[in-house]
Amino acid sequence: MKVLYQYMALLITCVLLCTGCEKYLDVQPKGKQLLVTASDYDLWLNSEILTYETNAFVTVRFTDLYDVYPFNLMSSSASDLEYRWAPQFNDAATTPDIWSGFYASIYYYNTVINGIDDVKDASSQRKQSLKAEALLGRAFEYFYLVNLYGKPYNPATAAQDLAVPFVQSSDIVTDVPPRSTVQDMYNHIIADLKQAVTALPEDNVLNRFRGSVAAANSMLARTYFYMGDYANAQKYAELALTAPSLGMIDYNTGITSPSAYPNWPLLATRKDVIFARGAGSKSTVATIPIPLSYYNSFASGDLRFYFIKDNRKPTLSLNPKRGTINYVMAYPSFANNTGNGNNANIGPSVSEMKLIIAEAAARSGDITTALQQLDDVRKNRFDTTSYQKFISDDKVVVLNKVLDERTFELPFVGLRWLDMRRLNAEGKMPAVQRYDNTNTVFATLNPNDPRYVLQIPLNVLRYNPNMPQNP
């Protein structure tokens, strides 16, 4: 059955309406050549379905840093089912959340990978560069799929653990391949990225949404990191940071109130962004409700606290210990819905690479490097008048500090759920609870809960009855 691309036939129609490429609007994917010139393919890579990662952003709802209160237990919306870790988010007749979005993006990238070589109006170098960008993008999408529908990487079991189908065809009538193993998927992702890095532009300083050598290296760092291969993760993170146009943004310069957010540079030009992928949609942004425990965990002088709006509204009907607090998604326009492309970045950033290096170094016992990388991040996030460098010679203490720092620096950029999965595999995740509007627990995600791996959507199994389901 062809279930993956059956979804795309519907999705592509909607997506193309957002691209601004009117000459594609009436083209039907099946049996047609959609793209002719290199410029056509170039525009294809600018599609909003590729540059704004709604699918990765959805994972925010699964995390321990997301707290909807008060919550309506009667709701059966996909977002509310995701929040309570329901086994399924959609019925068997509905296009599945998350899964279909990632595969729609993969369809776009496969179209470039499989078609660009036939273009007649471009040099071999340009064609290889566009293909490299598509390989980078496809690897980005599969990275999330394997980390949502497959078990966390375990070298002892990865060759048997099932993940997702690795689709390479751009023909929507091609049969869906069987589920690949977690090991196979990581092998495919790494192969795509290593092929891409040989043909990508050296820099994407003019448009961070497009590929670069640093972008591919940063995705290799992220991939190895979630495989637990910390030596290679550190290696590629360091390579990514060698790009001269990259650097940290010092929050001491302009982060004094929420009103300053809209004046920040856009994702496409920010120096701290290695590979831009906007959170959600360019025109639909929102605040994130967070638990009081997270709200209260920010240290004095931490300028990231300005991203939080305390909107608690305790009344006689609410437990005073709970309420709604909005986290203004780690970058500007989530506060004011300007829709100007100034969203949080789901793609790799400079601070993410530094924290990867810090964690890898801490785990290997290189405390000096871990502390230096940690300081590189924190000194740009704290008020200079009150900042104190973190110091310790205890490997465990330093590692825990790095893990804590990830929750402040990377809370809602599509990584926290993945961090929870890997920490759970190490026995470091406590139970996570959800509360109803009487402050009573109505859902619990226990350590080693099978729900840390998402089930294959019912509609996928409907068309592929022989596809094994996750527990």
C-alpha positions in Angstrom: 0.0 0.0 0.0 1.0 3.6 -0.6 -0.2 5.2 2.6 2.7 7.6 3.2 2.3 9.5 -0.1 -1.5 9.2 -0.1 -1.3 11.7 2.8 1.0 13.8 0.8 -1.3 14.2 -2.2 -3.5 16.1 0.2 -0.8 17.9 2.1 1.1 19.1 -0.8 -1.9 20.9 -2.2 -2.2 22.9 1.0 1.6 23.4 1.4 2.1 24.8 -2.1 -0.5 27.5 -1.4 2.0 28.8 1.2 5.1 28.9 -1.0 4.3 31.8 -3.2 5.2 29.7 -6.2 2.0 30.0 -8.2 3.2 28.1 -11.2 3.0 24.9 -9.2 -0.5 25.4 -7.8 -2.4 23.4 -10.5 0.2 20.6 -10.9 -0.8 17.2 -9.7 2.1 15.2 -8.2 1.2 11.8 -9.6 2.7 11.0 -13.0 3.9 14.6 -13.6 7.2 16.3 -13.6 6.7 19.2 -11.3 10.1 20.8 -11.6 12.1 21.7 -14.7 14.9 24.2 -13.9 17.4 24.5 -11.1 15.6 27.6 -10.0 12.4 25.6 -9.7 14.2 23.2 -7.3 15.7 26.1 -5.4 12.3 27.6 -4.8 11.0 24.1 -3.8 13.6 24.1 -1.0 12.2 27.4 0.3 8.7 25.9 0.9 7.3 26.8 4.3 6.6 23.1 5.0 10.4 22.6 5.1 11.4 25.8 6.8 8.9 25.8 9.7 8.9 22.6 11.7 5.4 22.1 13.1 6.0 18.4 13.4 9.1 18.7 15.7 7.5 21.5 17.6 4.5 19.2 18.5 6.9 17.2 20.7 6.8 20.0 23.2 3.4 18.7 24.4 4.9 15.4 25.5 7.4 17.0 27.9 7.7 17.6 31.6 8.1 21.3 30.9 4.6 21.7 29.4 1.7 22.1 31.8 -1.8 22.8 30.7 -3.9 24.1 33.6 -6.8 23.9 34.0 -7.2 21.0 31.7 -10.5 19.7 30.2 -10.6 15.9 30.6 -13.4 15.7 28.1 -11.3 17.0 25.2 -10.4 14.6 22.5 -8.4 16.9 20.3 -5.1 15.6 19.0 -3.1 18.1 21.0 -4.8 17.1 24.2 -4.4 13.4 23.5 -0.7 14.1 22.9 -0.5 16.0 26.2 -1.8 13.0 28.2 0.4 10.5 26.2 -2.6 8.7 24.7 -1.6 5.6 22.7 -3.1 7.2 19.6 -3.8 10.8 18.7 -6.1 10.2 15.7 -8.6 7.6 14.6 -8.1 5.2 11.7 -9.8 7.5 9.2 -7.8 10.6 10.0 -4.5 11.8 8.6 -2.1 11.2 11.5 -0.5 14.0 13.4 3.3 14.1 13.4 3.9 11.1 11.1 2.3 12.5 8.0 4.0 15.9 8.5 7.5 14.5 8.6 6.8 12.2 5.6 5.4 15.1 3.6 8.6 17.0 4.1 10.6 13.9 3.1 8.6 13.8 -0.1 9.8 17.3 -0.9 13.4 16.4 -0.3 13.2 13.1 -2.3 11.8 15.1 -5.2 15.0 17.1 -5.3 17.3 14.2 -4.6 15.7 12.1 -7.4 15.1 14.8 -10.0 17.9 17.4 -9.8 20.4 15.4 -11.9 18.0 15.7 -14.9 18.1 19.5 -14.9 19.7 20.9 -18.1 20.2 24.5 -17.2 22.7 24.2 -14.3 26.3 23.2 -13.7 27.1 19.9 -12.0 28.3 21.8 -9.0 25.0 23.6 -8.5 23.0 20.4 -9.0 25.2 18.7 -6.4 24.8 21.6 -4.0 21.0 21.5 -4.2 21.0 17.7 -3.8 23.2 18.1 -0.7 20.7 20.5 0.8 17.9 18.0 0.2 20.0 15.2 1.8 20.6 17.5 4.8 16.9 18.2 5.1 15.9 14.6 4.7 18.3 13.6 7.4 16.8 16.2 9.7 13.3 14.7 9.2 14.4 11.1 9.7 16.3 12.1 12.8 13.0 13.0 14.4 11.1 10.0 13.1 13.6 7.5 14.4 13.6 9.3 17.8 9.9 9.3 18.0 8.8 5.9 16.6 11.9 3.9 17.5 13.5 3.1 20.9 16.4 5.2 22.1 19.6 4.1 20.5 21.1 1.1 22.3 24.1 -0.5 20.5 23.2 -3.9 21.9 19.6 -3.9 20.4 19.5 -1.2 17.7 19.9 -3.8 14.9 16.7 -5.5 16.1 14.6 -2.5 17.4 12.1 -1.3 14.7 11.9 2.3 13.7 10.2 3.7 10.6 10.2 3.0 6.8 13.1 4.6 5.0 11.4 6.1 1.9 13.7 7.2 -0.9 11.2 7.3 -3.8 9.4 10.5 -4.9 6.8 8.4 -6.7 3.6 8.5 -4.7 2.5 5.1 -6.1 5.6 3.3 -4.9 5.0 0.6 -2.3 5.9 1.6 1.3 9.0 -0.3 2.4 8.9 -2.2 5.7 10.0 -0.6 9.0 13.8 -0.2 9.1 15.7 -0.9 12.3 16.9 1.9 14.5 20.5 1.0 13.5 19.6 1.1 9.8 17.9 4.5 10.2 20.9 6.0 11.9 23.2 4.6 9.2 21.0 6.2 6.6 21.0 9.6 8.4 24.7 9.6 8.8 25.3 8.6 5.2 23.0 11.4 3.9 24.8 14.0 6.1 28.3 12.8 5.2 27.4 12.9 1.5 25.8 16.3 1.9 28.8 17.9 3.6 31.0 17.3 0.6 28.8 19.5 -1.7 27.2 22.1 0.6 28.2 25.8 0.6 30.8 26.7 3.2 28.4 29.2 4.8 24.7 30.1 4.9 25.2 33.6 6.5 22.8 35.2 4.0 20.0 32.7 4.8 20.3 30.3 7.8 17.3 28.4 6.4 19.5 27.0 3.7 22.2 24.3 4.0 25.9 24.7 4.8 28.9 22.7 5.8 28.3 23.8 9.4 24.7 22.8 9.2 25.5 19.3 8.2 28.2 19.0 10.8 25.8 20.2 13.5 23.3 17.6 12.5 26.0 15.0 12.6 26.8 16.2 16.1 23.1 16.0 17.1 22.7 12.5 15.6 25.8 11.0 17.3 24.8 12.7 20.5 21.4 10.9 20.6 23.2 7.6 19.7 25.3 8.1 22.8 28.5 8.3 20.7 29.7 11.3 22.6 33.2 11.4 21.1 31.9 11.8 17.6 29.2 14.2 18.8 31.9 16.4 20.3 34.0 16.1 17.1 31.3 17.3 14.8 30.0 20.0 17.2 33.5 21.5 17.2 33.7 21.3 13.4 30.3 23.1 13.2 31.5 25.9 15.4 34.5 26.7 13.2 32.2 28.6 10.7 33.4 32.3 11.2 29.9 33.8 10.9 28.6 32.0 13.9 28.6 33.2 17.5 26.5 33.5 20.7 24.0 36.3 21.3 24.6 38.1 24.6 21.3 38.5 26.3 22.8 41.5 28.2 22.5 43.5 25.0 18.8 44.3 24.6 17.0 41.6 26.6 15.6 43.9 29.3 11.8 43.4 28.8 9.5 41.4 26.5 9.0 44.6 24.4 12.5 44.2 23.1 11.9 40.8 21.5 10.5 42.0 18.1 13.7 44.0 17.5 15.9 40.9 17.4 17.3 39.7 14.1 15.2 37.2 12.2 16.1 33.5 12.2 17.4 33.8 8.6 20.2 36.1 9.7 20.9 35.4 13.4 24.5 34.5 14.2 23.6 32.0 16.8 21.6 29.9 14.3 23.5 27.2 12.4 20.5 25.7 10.5 17.2 27.5 10.8 14.0 25.6 11.2 11.3 27.8 12.7 9.1 26.4 15.5 5.6 25.9 14.3 4.4 28.2 11.5 5.7 31.6 10.4 2.2 33.0 10.8 0.8 31.0 13.8 2.8 31.3 17.0 1.8 30.8 20.6 3.0 30.9 24.2 3.8 27.8 26.1 2.2 27.0 29.5 4.8 25.8 32.0 4.7 24.3 35.5 5.5 26.4 38.5 8.4 24.1 39.4 10.1 25.1 36.1 9.2 28.8 36.7 10.7 28.7 40.1 13.9 27.0 39.0 15.4 29.9 37.2 18.4 31.4 39.1 18.5 35.0 40.1 20.0 37.1 37.3 19.1 34.6 34.5 18.0 36.8 31.6 16.1 33.9 30.1 13.5 34.6 32.8 12.3 37.5 30.6 10.8 35.0 28.3 8.3 34.1 31.0 5.1 35.9 31.6 3.5 35.2 34.9 -0.1 34.9 33.9 -1.3 33.0 36.9 -4.9 33.8 37.8 -5.6 32.0 41.1 -9.3 32.1 42.2 -11.3 30.3 44.8 -11.8 27.4 42.4 -8.0 26.9 41.8 -5.4 25.4 44.0 -3.1 28.4 44.8 -0.1 26.2 44.2 -1.0 25.8 40.6 -1.9 28.1 37.7 -1.0 29.0 34.2 2.3 30.6 33.4 3.3 31.4 29.8 6.8 30.9 28.5 7.3 33.2 25.5 8.9 30.7 23.2 12.6 31.2 23.3 12.5 33.9 20.7 10.6 37.1 20.1 7.4 37.0 18.1 5.9 34.2 20.1 5.1 37.1 22.5 3.2 39.2 20.0 2.3 37.0 17.1 3.8 39.3 14.5 4.3 36.4 12.1 7.6 37.9 10.9 9.7 34.8 10.9 11.3 35.6 14.3 10.4 32.3 15.9 12.3 29.9 18.1 14.7 27.7 16.2 14.2 23.9 16.1 17.4 23.5 14.1 20.9 23.3 15.6 22.3 26.4 17.3 25.6 27.5 18.6 24.5 27.0 22.2 23.3 23.5 21.5 26.7 22.6 20.0 28.5 24.1 23.1 26.3 22.1 25.4 26.9 18.9 23.4 30.7 19.5 23.7 30.2 20.2 27.5 28.2 17.0 28.1 30.6 14.9 26.0 33.6 16.3 27.9 31.9 15.9 31.3 31.1 12.2 30.5 34.7 11.5 29.4 36.1 13.3 32.5 37.5 16.4 30.7 36.1 18.8 33.3 38.1 21.7 32.1 36.5 21.6 28.6 33.1 21.0 30.1 33.3 24.0 32.4 34.6 26.2 29.6 31.8 25.4 27.2 29.2 25.7 30.0 30.6 29.1 30.9 30.5 30.2 27.2 26.7 29.7 27.3 25.9 30.9 30.8 27.9 34.1 30.7 25.8 35.2 27.7 22.6 34.4 29.6 23.1 36.1 33.0 23.2 39.7 34.0 26.9 40.6 34.0 26.5 42.4 37.4 25.5 39.2 39.2 27.0 36.3 37.1 29.1 33.8 38.8 31.0 31.1 36.9 30.0 27.6 37.8 33.0 25.7 39.3 33.4 22.1 40.3 35.9 19.3 40.0 33.3 16.5 40.4 32.4 14.8 37.2 28.9 13.9 38.2 28.1 17.4 39.5 29.4 18.9 36.3 27.4 16.5 34.1 24.2 17.2 36.1 24.8 21.0 35.7 25.1 20.6 32.0 21.9 18.5 31.9 20.1 21.2 33.9 21.4 23.9 31.6 19.8 22.2 28.6 16.4 22.6 30.2 17.0 26.4 30.5 18.7 26.9 27.1 16.8 24.4 25.0 13.4 23.9 26.6 11.0 24.1 23.6 13.1 23.6 20.5 12.1 20.0 19.8 14.8 18.4 22.0 13.4 18.0 25.5 11.3 15.0 24.7 14.3 13.4 23.1 16.4 14.2 26.2 13.7 12.7 28.4 13.9 9.5 26.4 17.7 9.2 26.7 17.7 10.1 30.3 14.9 7.5 31.0 17.1 4.9 29.3 19.9 5.8 31.8 17.5 5.6 34.8 17.5 9.4 35.3 13.9 10.3 34.6 11.3 10.5 37.4 7.6 10.0 36.8 5.9 12.8 35.0 2.3 13.7 36.0 -0.6 15.6 34.5 -3.2 17.3 36.6 -6.9 18.1 36.0 -8.7 21.3 37.1 -9.1 20.0 40.7 -5.3 19.5 40.9 -5.8 15.7 40.8 -3.4 13.5 38.8 -5.1 12.1 35.8 -2.1 10.8 33.8 1.3 9.5 34.7 4.3 8.7 32.5 6.4 6.3 34.6 10.1 5.5 34.2 10.5 2.9 31.3 6.9 3.5 30.2 6.4 2.1 26.7 4.8 5.4 25.7 8.3 6.9 25.4 8.0 5.3 22.0 5.1 6.5 19.9 2.8 4.0 18.4 2.5 3.7 14.6 -0.7 5.7 13.7 -3.8 3.7 13.1 -4.3 5.1 9.6 -0.8 3.8 8.6 -1.7 0.4 9.9 -5.0 0.5 8.1 -3.2 0.6 4.8 -0.3 -1.5 5.9 -1.8 -4.3 8.0 1.4 -6.3 8.1 3.4 -3.4 9.6 4.3 -4.3 13.2 2.9 -2.0 15.9 4.9 -0.6 18.9 3.7 -1.6 22.3 
